[in-house]
């Protein structure tokens, strides 16, 4: 999970620091390095793989196909990919945030809530990135929402579980 947050954050920093053509290649390089590191640690991290696939597709479109009018929508592609990853893995009850095998039901519920929260926040980020397009806020606001989904997700999931457990105890 830390490598995913690091990868996501580093790529977002590169957006503001490097020119577009260098940012795309450097983010692809970073994704490859993180995948090699994950492989060396013998673990599967679906979020890192998703970032790699999205980076690869964007680089292919930009460098090989010469299509560069989609560059303002790169954030929208990432938000939709994260939203779909979180939603689909939660729907099949194998949340991507659960990185170790656990038979504990509360831990599974925690990660399911976390994934649904990330999916909802990234859906709002996607919508904002499209609605606010001519304004500079189309970068800042969705980025903030996506970041908050990662940072606040565990707190929201703990709170939701606590509320659910209290209701379950009082209803009996």
Buried (B, 14 or more C-beta within 10 A) or exposed (E): EEBBEEBBEBBBEBBEEBEEEEBBBBBBEBBEEBBEBBEEEEEEBBBBBBBBEBBEEBBEBBBEEEEEEEBEBBBBBBBBBBBBBBBBBBEEEBBBBBBEEEEEEEBBBBBBBBBBBBBBBBBBBBBBBBEBEEEEBBBEBBBBBBBBBBEBBBEBBEEBBEEEEEEEEEEE
